[in-house]
Amino acid sequence: MIHEATRCRDIPLSVYGLSWDQAAGRACAACGKPLTTGAVSRGWWYGNHGNHRLDTELWVCPDPGAAQ
């Protein structure tokens, strides 16, 4: 569970175990909420599962109260 004061951008992330929407950048990679405007890129994450590449750019929710 995410504490209310915790920003999604501060949570340690992994490319493994993401939903399709999280891996595609349509949902927050930390909390899973749908993203609209103001999303923050956490950068590219690289991984593989056998011969399958799992490289993806992870996006998280904007900071609470951030101007959009």
N, C-alpha and C positions, 0 to 999 in steps of 0.2 A: 504494500500500500504506500502511496506517495503522500507525504506530509504536505499540508497546504502551503507552507513556506518554502518548500523545495521547488526549485525551478527545474523544468524538464531538461534544460540544457546542461544541468550539473549532474545528472544521473549517469552512471557508467553504462555504456551501451555495448551490444554485441550484434553482429550481423546474423548470428544464429538464432533461430526461434522467432523470427519476425513474421507477422502476417503478410499476406500479399499486399494489402494496402500500405502497411508500414514500409515494406521494401520498395514499393513504387513511389513513395513520397506523398501519398494521399492521406496518411494518418501519422500521428506523432510516434516516433520510434521508441519513446520512453513510456508514455501512458496509453497510447492507442486511440486517443480522441481524433476525430476527423480534423484535418488542417484546412484553413481557408486562407486568409491574408495574414501577413506578418510572420510566417513560419521562419525558423532559424535553422540554417544548415549546420550540421555537426561535422561536415566533411565526408570524404569518401572512405568507405570501409571495405577492405578486401578480404576475401575468403574463398574457400572452395570446399566442395563435398565430392570427393572422387574427381571425376573429370568435369564436374559442373562448377562454373564460376559463380560466385555469390556476390560479386562486387556491386555495391549500391551506394548512392548518396543518401545519408540519413538526415531527416528533417525532424525538428521538434517544435513544440508549442512556443509561441512568443512569451516573453516574460509577463507575469501578471501586471496589469496596469500600464503596459507599454503602449505608447501612442502608435496608432496604425494608420 
